Amino acid sequence: MYPAGVPAVRVRTIALESGVRLRVLECGASSDEPVLLIHGWGACSYTYRFALQALARAGRHVLSFDLRGHGLSDKPVGRDHYRTDLLLADVRDLLDAIGVRRADVVGHSLGGSIALRFALAHPSRVRRLALAAPVGLTTVPLRTIAHLLTPRFTERFARYLPPRWVTALLLRGAYGNPGRVTDQIVDEYWAPSQFKEYYRAVRSLVDRFIWEPLPPRELAKVSQPTLVILGTVDRLIRGADRGAAVIPNASIVSIRGAGHLGIEECPDEFNEILVRFFRGEKISVAPSAAMG
């Protein structure tokens, strides 16, 4: 399981004040400026396998972690352990435990909503904010679909779920080009889903996390320079550009041909844009390589 065999990426487990233990991946010198990466629903730090090293090569101390209920982090039992406020507290407590007062923050999908809400709740702790295919800017059909596919009675069969073919199906739907999904990618996402508590955790997030978009009056309060990166063939996040346009000092970039997981499907384009943004460059339009 990633990052096995990748010596540039260090792994440790950090116990938060709440008692929840999170698996944390690090890359780059600890003396460099920190950037925190937050993954999406049902995923893990593997999503950021390309960004971790690309940002470290750009001179950043890169931190990624598995959300509670995901990857190799703790998976508390009980739906109320997956409320939005608790996920935000995990981010705050993790930064405190590492000794990071202020960081650039990247969030993908559900992680985008966590990053956005964290920046609003703790503005002094976020220097720059990057949101990739984020929840929180538009209505997302994922929650409705997840409710239909995972009625609550299925939790009693959690240890048998999900089968590998379901993981493969979801990944191919999340990529703009399903042919880019390899067996290795499927295995990396499927492996952590085999913990029996995993299914209950992601199902609890469907019920307890706030999936609705933030109202314009809240988006207008975002004070950090913000980058929103979207995929032109994202089947899950549509219309996020309208919500992003409400954020002051926001740059909106589309990567042509990228799906919901454009962050890993088109890593060169994504990471080039991200590095430029964190360097303080004005991102008014996407580079030609990203737009095609």
Phi, psi and omega in degrees: 000135180306137011258037178305131179082006178245090187295338181288343183254121180263150182231137172210162177250130182241127176272124180276170179301329180287346184099346178289135179255130182244138171280129184239132175253139180229146177212143181093170182286136181294344178277349180281166179297132186278148171223132183253132181248129182239119184276181185258183182299130176077000184256202177196187183296345177304329178307327185260022184301327179275320183293325181306308184280328179296317180289325177295320178295335178275006175091030180244151170270108190258130180235128173231152180215153174278124176303154173307138182088353186235162174052230179251018172279166178300152180232079182303144180268129181125129188299327184288352176285356185241029175288155181302317183297328180286325176292323176293321178296326177299318179297312180300312184291328177293314177300319178297316183295326180278340181088028179258118180277323186214137183214158163284145185230133176243134176227135178247134176056238178301326175298333175294320177293320177299314180298316181296313181292325177294319179297325178287320183283330184225066187300331182287348184260356181239119180277304176229151187233124178240127184240120180251120181043053193277143161289150176111348180249348183203163176294134184243125180286350185304318183296316179297315180298316181297321177299317182292322184277340185227066176303154190301330182296341181290345180297334180290345178253023190303324185291347178262001187238154347269150175291160185299324184294331177292317177301315179298317180297316181294320180295317180295328176287335182273345177269144175294322176244100184302336180294346179279351181278113181265167176300322180297318179298315179300315181297321181294324178280327184285323186306307182290346179284354184274354170291133186297333180282343183299310183300317179296324181294310182291329176292323178295323178297325177301321183274323192258338179282150178273103183271343183295149178294148175292143179292154181307325181296330177281318179299328180291349180269354181295121187261344184277149166305130189232138175241129176243119181249121183241159175255140184289342178238033175289119183272352183254322183249109180232138178082010180292338180298329180291319176293320181297327182295341179281337183287124177298144175058039179255141172249136182240124184232138175246136175257116185295131177085355181276141174265205182295330179259038178302335179303328178248340180285324180234063190295324182297314180294314182300311185290327176298315180296317182296314180298316179299318180296315182289341174281354179092009178287148177284122181254088181268325176222158179288149173301155184302327180296328182278326185274338179075000000 
